């Protein structure tokens, strides 16, 4: 395996003797020959479709889902509407576009307080604010619009936050143990994600019956999207007026973090698997 640099990013690639691809890095021209790309780039261009489109054009297989799935899962509002049409529970939300007029009081009435204001197509919690009253909407929207031209105002869900990874091959489905996410911050923000202000408990402290239901939903979402490779789906478990558990999908991550402290490697270890074997199976499944 070799690391093929593209700008400030990298992906893993297996070498071969044809299909030379020219890449640029720090003004140095480098010829790299490869037959597979394992994409680990967060955000643009690795998580929203452009890199997948590039590899499609040069006929090189890759580890993630295709262009349409990547673009759709990167846009939280579009993803919620799409999966909601299949009966997947999601939080209520409205979409605002830069330059449009909107009424903060009407939004507050529709969505309720507290709520979240977030860029519709960005990650890592950049530009995300928890809003507790209508007076805080305008400044929160200004922050979010600095990150994206489309902003989503989403209803607040109070419950247990969990996340689960999964991959499938032609022969089998491999869901990972579920992780419970606990933070004393207002929400699972940038500091919680990257500066250790969170407890990640694997397996999650939920009943076996709930874990089975979550895994069924995770597998179903994978199939609905026609996903490829490892994906990770975030949820919040809430309760309805009758006290019944409701499993709400928050987000689908199609290029989840792969550092030793990231959710997926934690879940792989908890499953008693070796990350090398997992990645090998994913790669070999496409040949």
N, C-alpha and C positions, 0 to 999 in steps of 0.2 A: 504494500500500500504506500502511497505517497501523498503529501499535502500539496495541493495545487492552489497557489495564491491568486485571488482575484481582488484587486484593490486592497482594502484593509481586512478582508475576510478570507476564509479558507473553507475548502471542502475536501473530503477524502476521496481519492480516486485510485482505481486499480489500473496498472499500466498494461499496454499491449503494443503491437507493432504497426497499428494503423490508426486512422482518425486522429491525426495530429491536431491539437487545438492550441492556438496562440493566445497567451494571456499577458497582462501587463501588471507590473508591480514595481512601484518606486522608480518609474522611468526605465525599468529594465525589461527587455523583451525576452520571454521565455517560452520555449516550445514544450508542451506537455502532451504525452500520448496516454490515453486512458480509455477504459471501456465501461466504467461505472462511476457515478458520483454519489457519495453519501453526504447529503446536505445537512449542515448543522447551523446554518445562519439564521439568526432571529430577525424578525422584522423584514424590512426591504433590503435586498431583493429576493431573499431566500424563502420567505414565508408568505408572500403574497402573489406569487405566480411568475414574475419575469424570469427568474433563473430556470424554472421548470420549462418555460417556453423556449428558452435558449437551448436547453438540452434536447427538447423535442425536435427543434430545427436541425440539430446535428446528429440526431438519432442515437443519443446516448441515454441508457436507462439510469434512473436515479431513485433515491430511497424514499422520497416523499410522495404525496398524492399529486395529481395532475394540476394543470393551470387553473381550471375552473374551481376545483375544490379548494386550492390554496387561496385564490382570490376571495371566494365566498367565506371561508372560515376566518380570514383576516378582517373582514367587515362584520363586526359584531351584530349590527342591526339586521343586515341581510341574513346572516346565519340564524338569528333568533326567529325571524319570520319564516325562513325555509323549514327549520326543524319543528317549529310550532305547528306548521301545516301537517306534520306527521304525528301530532299528538304529544310531542315532547314538551314538558313543562318548562317555560321560561318566564322571566320577570317581564311585566308590562313596561313598555318604553315608547318614547317618541323620538323622531329624528329631526334635527334642526340643521339647516345649511347656512354657511357663512353668507351674509348679505340679505338673508330673509328676515322679515319682521316676525316677532313672536311676543306673546303675552305671558310674563312670568306667573301671574296669578292663575291663568288658565292651565298652564303646565303643572303648577302645584296642585290644582284641583284635580287634574286628570291622573297624575302619577302618585300624588300623596307625598308626605314628608315623614321621615327623611327620604332622600333619594340620592342617586349617584349621577354625576355628570362626567362623561368620559368621551374621548375621541372615538369615533366609530371604527376607525381603521388604524389602530396603533396598538402597541403592546407594552409590557413591563410597567404598567400603571402610570406612565407619563401623562400628565394633564388630567388625571382623575381626581375628582373632589367629592367628598361626602357633604351633601347640602342638607341642613337641618330646618331651614325655613325659606320662604320665597325671596326674602331680601338677599340671601346668599347666592341665588341662582345667577344673577348677572355677572358677578366677578368670577364665579366658577366657569361660566360659559366662555368668558374671555380667555381664561387659562386653557381650556380645552380647544378653543379655536386656534390657539397658537400652535397646536400639534396637528390639527386636521381641519379640513374644510367641512367635514360632516361630524356632527356631535350628537351623542345619544344621551337622553335623560332617562334613567332607568329606575324603576321602583326598588326600594330597599327591601331585602329579604333577611329576616332575622332567623338564624338557625346554625346548623353545624356545617362547616365548609370541609369538603373532601375533594380528592382528586384521584383519578385512576388512569393508568396507562394500559394500552393493548396493542397487539399486532396480530395480523393474520397471514397465513400462507395458504397455498393450495390445499394443504393437508390438514391444517388445524388452526384453531383460534387460541391465542395465549393472552388472557387478561391477567394483569398483575395485581398483587394485593393493594387494597385501597389505603390511601394516606389521609389522615385527619390533619387539618391545618388550623392551628390555634395561635392567635396573636393578640397582644394587648393594645395594638394600634387600632385606630378607628376602623381600618379595613386592611386587607392584604396588599399593602402599598409597596413602593419601591424599596423602602428600608426593610420591610418585613421579608421581601423576596430576596434581596441581595446583601443586606447588612445584618442578617442573623436575628432580626427582631421577630422571631416566630418559633413555635414548636411544631415539628412535623412528626406525627405519630403513625408508624406503620407496623402492624395493621391498625386501621382506624377503630376507635372505640364505638362500634355500632353492632347491632345484632346480626347474627348470621343471615337471618331472613332479609334484613335491609341490604346487607352486602350482596346477597344474591340478586336482589332487584336492581341495585346499582350496576352490577356486572351485566345483567340482561340489557339494560338501557345503553350501557357503553358499547356492547356488541352491536346493538341495533343501530346506533348512530354511525358506527363504523361502516355498516352495510348500506345505510341510507346514503352516506356520502361517497360510497365506493372508494374509501380511503386506501392508502398504501403505506406500508412501513409502520413505525411506531407513532401513535397519536396519544395525547393525554387529554382527558376531559375533566373539567372542573365543575363541581356541583355545590349547591347548598340544600341541605335537608331541612325543610320547614314542616309545620303542622297546619292543617286546615281548621275550620271552625269546629269540626267534630272531633278534632284531636288526631286525625289520620296523618301519617307521614306523607309528605310530598317531596319528590326528588326533582329539584330544579336544575336544569343545565345552565351553567354560567358562560362557559367558553370552551372551544375546541382548539388545542394546541397541536399543530401539525409538524412542527420542528421543536419538540420539547427539549429543555436543557439537558446536557449530557455530561456535566461535570460530576465529580464524585459525590458532591453534596446535593445534586439536583434530585427532583422527585423520581425520575425514571430509574437511575442507577440504584437509588434506595429501594425501590419496589422490586427491581431485578434481584438484588441481594436478598430481600425478604422472601422472595419466591424460591430461593435456593438455586438460582440460575447464574450462569457466567455471562457477563455482558458481551464477551468475545463470541460466545456461541450464539447469542441472540442476534447480534449484528450479522454474523456469518449466515444464519438462517434467512434473514431478511434479504441479504444480497443474493444468495443462491436461489431464492424463490423466483427471481426474475430472469433466470436463465434456463 
